[in-house]
Structure formats: structure tokens, C-alpha cells
């Protein structure tokens, strides 16, 4: 069903300092990386943005964080009223820093140097040093959290070592598996990119240095005939798809039993698609979008009951001349996993929205929040799900 109703409320977060984080794309376009929007529980929607700090002399001995070039800012917005309830900021060495939900209504703030754990009422519970600033500058750190908000996997490039005259510069990666309830490191290990961790008959080898998608203590990595799964640093095994899936976009856990694959390139003359896959490789749902439509901003609710997807439509461009089309937002769709159907469609033209820079679903999947291209945060009500999986 297509919804044309107005948002429950809206607030101009650009006026409060928000700017989307954009990164250059070699085709002349820009692309957004981390989602600046999330629900940390039923009470708060959090909007994050990073500013670059001007140098102000030498750092004081008692304030070493003053040397860090960025500040991560967070606006805590009341989910019912749209009022700003609190603001916070943290020093960081990277624009790739953010706030993300943890189990029990808690949330974490993640930077290359440190992780902070906060309670639902914004009280600091714990913190842990990562000390990865140098790796952040080099782009050699990645992270992935479990969809249930219980665990985090952090990976960074450790160093290069001379293995032999034929292989003089193999890169080693360090991994840390962290429990978000107390920020305790449960397991750490190292992998070498020279090691073929997948020993299958396929011609394509998978080496060390893949953060993959995490659920509890398992990691999945996309593969051209299916996906590879392993227990942390354990051996890989291949799970083939029951029918062909193009997994050249986002691929990973939706819930403990389901995976999702999203083909979403906005810079090629290709159709976008979405696929829902069971852990045994059975393809449960597959949909290809119309010509010159691309899927973007795949965001799930905690627990994986629903996911939201933004669909962009392209105009102009030339495949022959390798000229990219210009894309604008067509609609935002919400899919209900138990009932296997789309249950909500927000018409972008009716809402006068040409682009979005953030998208999130509430923990109970009853609300949809987005930040439009003008920096306005809007909240929309979604159809309620019944106990049987249908909708009232």
C-alpha cells in the first residue's frame, strides 16, 4: 500500500549542525557510507554527524584527546514528540565513527580509539580502548555488529611482514570479538592475507582480511555461488544458493536464521534487486526492480522482523558512453519478513523528498525515521503487525 500521509513530526537537524558524511566517487558522484540515524530504544532517535576540529596549539598532558582532528556529535531526539532531549560529543580520529544500538535499550559509541557503552538513559556504563587511530587514517579498520546488538567484530590491518623474497609484503589483520553488554573481548586472533582460508575446488580463493557479516559467533562472507560461513577464526564452509543470486552489493545477516542480499549500485545501468535467503541457502524471496531503478539504504529493525529499502529512479545518462544517470528517490518500502510481503510504501514525490541521507526502523518496527536531502528528520507511522504475522 502507498502511504501519502504527512509525518507524525519533523525537525530541521541541519539547523542543529547536522551534515551528511559524503565521500568522493571516482565517477564524479558522491556516496554515503555510515548511516547517521538509529533508534537506541523506544524513547530515542539518534542523529550523528562528524565535524573536523581546528588545531588549537599543543594538546595538554591531561587531555591527550585534543590532538584528534574530528568530533563525533549526537542529537538525542524524543521519538514521540521530536524534541531534542540531549546532545553529546566525543573526540575521534576518523569520520567513520558512529552510534549504534546495543541489547536492552543500551547503545555504544564507536571510534578508532575507544568504545563507550551507555545505558538507555544516557549514562556511561563502560569504556574500552582500541588505540587504532593510525589504522583509521590508513583506512585499515572495519567493524560489524550482530543484528541483535549483543556482539561487535572489529578488524584492523596490523602490519606488513617479510615472509620470503617472493612474498615480501603480506598484510596481517587483527580481529577482536567484543561482547557489547560489558565491552569484554571474548576472543582475538590474527589472519594473513597470504593464507587461503577457503580450500574449495572453485577457482576463486578467499583470503584473510574479511570482516564479513556477524551474528553472535558466526561470520558469513559472500561467495559467487553462495556464501561462506565460519565460527569466528574457524574453518570456512560453503553454503550454495538454491537458485542464482547476484550478491555484489550488501550481503549479511538479517536475523539468526535469515540472510539478505541487496544489489544496489546507483552508478551502473543495472537493475537493483533484493533477495531473502535461509541459512541453508534456500532462496525464500527474490524481487528485481524496474529498469533504471536501484535499491539503497537497506535498514533492518532489531530482531530482523522488518527491513526498509529506498528505491531510486535514474534519468538521463548513457550506457554506450559510460555516462551515469542522475538518480532521485522514488519511494521507501518496508518489507515484513513473517508475512513475506511489502506492507508500506512511502511515495517520495508526494512527500516532496528527492533524496535521503539517513533511514531507520524503530525496535518494534512500528515507526520509520528518515533524514531528507534538506536535513529534515521525519517520523512516519507504520502498519502494526498482528501476532500471526498479518497486519491490522
C-alpha positions as CSV (number, residue, x, y, z in Angstrom):
1,X,0.0,0.0,0.0
2,X,1.2,3.5,-0.8
3,X,1.1,6.0,2.0
4,X,0.6,9.7,1.3
5,X,0.1,10.8,4.9
6,X,2.2,13.5,6.5
7,X,4.9,12.6,9.0
8,X,4.0,12.4,12.7
9,X,6.5,15.2,13.3
10,X,9.6,16.7,11.7
11,X,12.6,18.7,12.9
12,X,15.3,20.5,11.0
13,X,18.5,18.8,12.2
14,X,20.7,20.7,9.7
15,X,20.0,23.8,11.7
16,X,21.4,22.0,14.7
17,X,24.7,21.3,13.0
18,X,23.9,18.0,11.1
19,X,25.7,17.5,7.8
20,X,25.7,14.1,6.0
21,X,29.1,12.4,5.6
22,X,29.9,12.2,1.9
23,X,32.8,10.5,0.3
24,X,34.0,11.1,-3.3
25,X,33.2,8.6,-6.0
26,X,35.6,8.5,-9.0
27,X,32.7,8.7,-11.4
28,X,32.0,12.3,-10.3
29,X,29.2,11.3,-7.9
30,X,29.4,11.1,-4.1
31,X,28.2,8.2,-1.9
32,X,27.2,8.0,1.8
33,X,28.8,5.4,4.0
34,X,27.7,5.1,7.6
35,X,24.0,5.6,8.5
36,X,23.8,8.7,10.7
37,X,20.4,7.6,12.1
38,X,19.3,4.9,14.5
39,X,16.8,4.2,17.3
40,X,18.6,3.3,20.5
41,X,15.3,2.1,22.0
42,X,11.6,3.1,22.1
43,X,12.4,6.6,23.5
44,X,15.3,8.0,21.4
45,X,16.2,8.5,17.8
46,X,19.9,9.4,17.5
47,X,21.3,11.6,14.7
48,X,25.1,11.6,14.4
49,X,27.5,13.7,12.4
50,X,31.2,14.4,12.4
51,X,33.0,17.8,12.3
52,X,36.6,18.5,11.7
53,X,38.3,20.4,14.5
54,X,40.7,23.2,14.0
55,X,44.1,22.8,15.7
56,X,44.4,24.8,18.9
57,X,48.0,24.5,19.9
58,X,49.7,21.6,21.6
59,X,47.5,19.1,23.5
60,X,47.7,19.3,27.3
61,X,49.2,16.3,29.1
62,X,45.9,15.7,30.9
63,X,43.8,16.0,27.7
64,X,45.6,13.8,25.0
65,X,42.3,13.6,23.0
66,X,42.7,17.2,22.0
67,X,45.1,16.1,19.3
68,X,42.3,14.1,17.5
69,X,41.1,16.0,14.4
70,X,37.4,15.2,14.5
71,X,34.4,15.3,16.8
72,X,31.5,12.9,16.7
73,X,28.3,14.7,17.6
74,X,24.9,13.0,18.6
75,X,21.5,14.6,18.9
76,X,19.1,12.5,21.0
77,X,15.6,13.2,19.7
78,X,12.4,12.2,21.6
79,X,10.8,9.5,19.4
80,X,7.2,10.6,20.4
81,X,7.5,14.4,20.1
82,X,10.6,15.2,18.0
83,X,12.0,17.4,20.8
84,X,15.8,17.4,21.3
85,X,16.4,15.8,24.7
86,X,20.2,15.8,24.9
87,X,23.4,16.3,22.9
88,X,26.7,14.5,23.3
89,X,30.1,14.6,21.6
90,X,33.3,12.5,21.5
91,X,36.8,13.0,20.2
92,X,37.7,10.7,17.3
93,X,40.4,10.2,14.7
94,X,38.0,9.2,11.9
95,X,34.9,10.3,10.1
96,X,33.9,6.6,10.2
97,X,32.7,6.9,13.8
98,X,29.1,6.3,14.9
99,X,26.5,5.4,17.5
100,X,24.7,2.1,17.2
101,X,22.1,0.2,19.4
102,X,23.1,-2.5,21.8
103,X,20.8,-5.0,23.5
104,X,18.4,-3.9,26.2
105,X,18.0,-0.4,25.0
106,X,21.6,0.5,25.6
107,X,23.9,1.9,22.9
108,X,27.6,2.2,22.1
109,X,29.7,4.9,20.6
110,X,32.5,3.5,18.4
111,X,35.6,5.3,17.3
112,X,39.0,4.0,16.3
113,X,40.5,4.8,19.7
114,X,37.7,3.8,22.0
115,X,34.3,2.2,22.5
116,X,31.8,3.7,25.1
117,X,28.8,1.8,26.4
118,X,25.8,3.8,27.6
119,X,22.5,2.9,29.2
120,X,19.1,3.7,27.8
121,X,19.1,6.9,30.0
122,X,22.4,8.1,28.5
123,X,24.6,7.1,31.5
124,X,28.1,5.8,30.8
125,X,28.4,2.2,31.8
126,X,31.8,1.1,30.5
127,X,34.5,2.0,28.0
128,X,37.4,0.2,26.3
129,X,40.5,1.4,24.5
130,X,41.0,0.3,20.9
131,X,44.0,2.6,20.0
132,X,43.6,2.2,16.3
133,X,43.9,5.9,15.2
134,X,46.9,5.2,12.9
135,X,44.9,2.4,11.2
136,X,41.9,4.7,10.8
137,X,44.0,7.2,9.0
138,X,45.1,4.5,6.6
139,X,41.6,3.1,6.2
140,X,42.7,-0.2,7.7
141,X,40.0,-0.7,10.2
142,X,36.5,-2.1,9.8
143,X,33.7,-3.3,12.1
144,X,30.4,-5.1,12.1
145,X,27.9,-5.6,14.8
146,X,25.5,-8.5,15.3
147,X,21.9,-7.6,14.4
148,X,20.7,-8.5,17.9
149,X,23.0,-5.8,19.4
150,X,25.0,-8.3,21.5
151,X,28.4,-8.5,19.8
152,X,30.8,-6.5,17.7
153,X,33.6,-7.6,15.4
154,X,36.5,-5.1,14.9
155,X,39.2,-5.7,12.4
156,X,42.3,-3.7,11.6
157,X,45.4,-4.1,9.5
158,X,48.2,-4.9,11.9
159,X,51.5,-4.5,9.9
160,X,53.4,-5.9,6.9
161,X,56.0,-8.6,7.4
162,X,58.6,-10.1,5.1
163,X,57.6,-13.7,4.6
164,X,60.0,-14.5,1.8
165,X,61.7,-13.0,-1.2
166,X,58.8,-14.0,-3.4
167,X,56.2,-12.6,-0.9
168,X,57.8,-9.5,0.7
169,X,54.7,-7.6,1.9
170,X,51.9,-9.7,3.2
171,X,49.4,-7.8,5.4
172,X,48.3,-9.2,8.7
173,X,44.9,-8.4,10.2
174,X,43.9,-8.4,13.9
175,X,40.4,-9.3,14.9
176,X,38.6,-8.6,18.2
177,X,35.2,-10.2,19.1
178,X,33.6,-8.0,21.7
179,X,30.6,-8.5,23.9
180,X,28.6,-5.3,24.0
181,X,26.9,-5.9,27.3
182,X,30.2,-5.2,29.1
183,X,32.7,-4.4,26.3
184,X,34.7,-7.6,27.2
185,X,37.0,-9.0,24.5
186,X,35.8,-12.6,24.2
187,X,38.3,-13.7,21.5
188,X,41.1,-12.2,19.4
189,X,43.1,-13.6,16.6
190,X,45.2,-12.7,13.6
191,X,45.0,-13.6,9.9
192,X,47.4,-13.2,7.0
193,X,46.2,-12.2,3.5
194,X,48.6,-14.8,2.0
195,X,46.7,-17.6,3.6
196,X,43.9,-19.2,1.5
197,X,41.3,-19.7,4.2
198,X,38.9,-21.3,1.7
199,X,40.2,-24.6,0.3
200,X,37.4,-25.4,-2.1
201,X,37.5,-26.6,-5.7
202,X,36.3,-23.2,-7.0
203,X,38.8,-21.1,-8.8
204,X,38.1,-18.1,-6.6
205,X,40.0,-18.2,-3.3
206,X,39.1,-16.2,-0.2
207,X,42.0,-14.9,1.9
208,X,42.4,-13.3,5.3
209,X,41.2,-9.8,5.8
210,X,37.4,-10.2,5.5
211,X,35.2,-8.7,8.3
212,X,32.1,-10.3,6.7
213,X,28.7,-10.1,8.5
214,X,28.4,-11.2,12.1
215,X,25.7,-12.9,14.1
216,X,26.8,-13.9,17.6
217,X,29.9,-16.0,17.0
218,X,29.4,-16.7,13.3
219,X,30.7,-14.8,10.2
220,X,29.3,-15.0,6.7
221,X,31.2,-13.9,3.6
222,X,29.6,-13.5,0.1
223,X,30.8,-16.0,-2.5
224,X,29.9,-16.1,-6.2
225,X,27.9,-19.4,-5.9
226,X,26.6,-18.9,-2.4
227,X,28.2,-17.8,0.9
228,X,30.9,-18.9,3.2
229,X,30.2,-19.3,6.9
230,X,32.6,-20.0,9.8
231,X,32.8,-19.8,13.6
232,X,35.0,-16.7,14.1
233,X,38.5,-17.9,13.2
234,X,37.4,-21.4,12.4
235,X,37.4,-23.2,9.0
236,X,35.1,-21.9,6.2
237,X,32.4,-24.0,4.7
238,X,30.4,-23.2,1.5
239,X,26.6,-22.9,1.6
240,X,25.4,-22.9,-2.1
241,X,22.3,-20.9,-3.1
242,X,19.3,-22.9,-4.1
243,X,18.9,-20.7,-7.2
244,X,21.1,-17.9,-8.7
245,X,21.7,-14.8,-6.6
246,X,23.7,-11.8,-7.6
247,X,25.4,-10.7,-4.4
248,X,27.6,-7.9,-5.5
249,X,26.1,-5.4,-3.0
250,X,25.2,-5.7,0.6
251,X,25.1,-9.2,2.0
252,X,24.7,-10.4,5.5
253,X,22.6,-11.5,8.5
254,X,19.1,-10.1,8.8
255,X,18.4,-12.3,11.8
256,X,19.8,-15.5,13.4
257,X,18.2,-17.7,10.6
258,X,17.9,-15.3,7.6
259,X,20.3,-13.6,5.3
260,X,19.7,-10.7,2.9
261,X,21.4,-9.8,-0.3
262,X,20.9,-6.4,-1.9
263,X,22.2,-5.3,-5.3
264,X,22.3,-1.6,-5.1
265,X,24.8,0.1,-7.3
266,X,23.5,3.6,-8.3
267,X,26.3,4.2,-10.8
268,X,25.7,1.4,-13.3
269,X,23.0,0.8,-15.8
270,X,21.7,-2.2,-14.0
271,X,18.6,-3.2,-12.2
272,X,18.6,-3.4,-8.4
273,X,17.2,-6.4,-6.6
274,X,16.6,-7.8,-3.1
275,X,16.8,-11.5,-2.0
276,X,15.9,-13.2,1.3
277,X,17.9,-16.3,2.0
278,X,17.6,-19.0,4.7
279,X,20.8,-20.1,6.4
280,X,20.8,-23.4,4.5
281,X,20.9,-21.5,1.2
282,X,17.3,-21.7,0.3
283,X,16.1,-18.6,-1.5
284,X,12.8,-17.6,0.1
285,X,12.0,-14.3,-1.7
286,X,13.6,-12.5,-4.6
287,X,12.5,-9.3,-6.4
288,X,14.1,-7.4,-9.2
289,X,13.1,-3.7,-9.5
290,X,12.2,-1.9,-12.7
291,X,14.6,-0.8,-15.3
292,X,16.8,2.1,-14.1
293,X,15.7,1.6,-10.5
294,X,18.3,1.0,-7.8
295,X,17.9,-0.2,-4.3
296,X,19.7,1.7,-1.5
297,X,19.6,2.3,2.3
298,X,18.8,-1.3,3.4
299,X,18.0,-0.9,7.1
300,X,16.5,-3.6,9.4
301,X,14.7,-3.5,12.7
302,X,16.3,-5.1,15.7
303,X,15.5,-8.8,15.5
304,X,15.0,-8.7,11.8
305,X,11.2,-8.7,11.7
306,X,11.1,-5.9,9.0
307,X,13.5,-4.1,6.8
308,X,13.2,-0.8,4.9
309,X,14.6,-0.1,1.5
310,X,14.9,3.1,-0.5
311,X,14.4,2.9,-4.3
312,X,15.9,5.5,-6.6
313,X,15.0,6.0,-10.2
314,X,17.5,7.1,-12.8
315,X,17.1,9.6,-15.6
316,X,19.5,10.5,-18.4
317,X,22.9,9.0,-18.8
318,X,24.2,6.7,-21.5
319,X,25.4,3.1,-21.2
320,X,27.2,3.3,-24.5
321,X,29.1,6.4,-23.5
322,X,29.5,5.2,-19.9
323,X,27.7,8.3,-18.5
324,X,25.9,7.7,-15.2
325,X,22.3,8.5,-14.9
326,X,21.0,11.1,-12.4
327,X,19.1,9.3,-9.6
328,X,16.4,10.7,-7.3
329,X,14.3,9.0,-4.6
330,X,11.2,7.2,-5.9
331,X,9.9,5.5,-2.8
332,X,10.7,3.9,0.5
333,X,9.4,0.4,1.1
334,X,9.0,-1.7,4.2
335,X,9.0,-5.5,4.0
336,X,7.5,-7.7,6.7
337,X,9.5,-10.9,7.0
338,X,6.9,-13.2,8.8
339,X,4.2,-12.4,6.3
340,X,6.6,-12.3,3.3
341,X,5.2,-9.1,1.8
342,X,5.7,-5.4,1.4
343,X,3.5,-3.7,3.9
344,X,4.3,0.0,3.4
345,X,5.3,2.3,0.6
346,X,6.2,6.0,1.1
347,X,5.8,7.9,-2.2
348,X,8.8,10.3,-2.4
349,X,7.1,12.7,-4.9
350,X,4.0,13.0,-2.7
351,X,6.2,13.8,0.3
352,X,8.5,16.2,-1.8
353,X,11.6,14.2,-0.9
354,X,14.2,13.9,-3.6
355,X,16.9,12.2,-1.6
356,X,17.6,10.8,1.9
357,X,20.7,10.9,4.0
358,X,19.6,8.5,6.8
359,X,17.0,5.8,7.3
360,X,16.0,3.7,10.4
361,X,13.2,1.5,11.8
362,X,12.2,1.5,15.4
363,X,13.0,-1.6,17.5
364,X,9.3,-2.8,17.3
365,X,9.2,-1.9,13.6
366,X,6.2,0.4,14.1
367,X,7.9,3.6,13.0
368,X,10.1,4.7,10.1
369,X,12.5,7.6,10.5
370,X,14.4,9.3,7.7
371,X,16.5,12.4,7.1
372,X,15.7,14.0,3.7
373,X,18.2,15.8,1.4
374,X,17.4,19.1,3.1
375,X,18.5,17.8,6.5
376,X,15.0,17.4,8.0
377,X,14.3,14.4,10.2
378,X,10.8,13.0,9.8
379,X,9.0,10.2,11.6
380,X,6.2,8.1,9.9
381,X,3.8,5.6,11.5
382,X,3.8,2.0,10.0
383,X,1.1,-0.6,10.0
384,X,1.0,-2.7,13.1
385,X,1.8,-6.4,12.9
386,X,-0.5,-8.9,14.4
387,X,0.6,-11.9,16.5
388,X,0.1,-14.2,13.5
389,X,2.3,-12.1,11.2
390,X,-0.6,-10.3,9.4
391,X,-1.4,-6.7,9.7
392,X,-4.2,-4.7,11.2
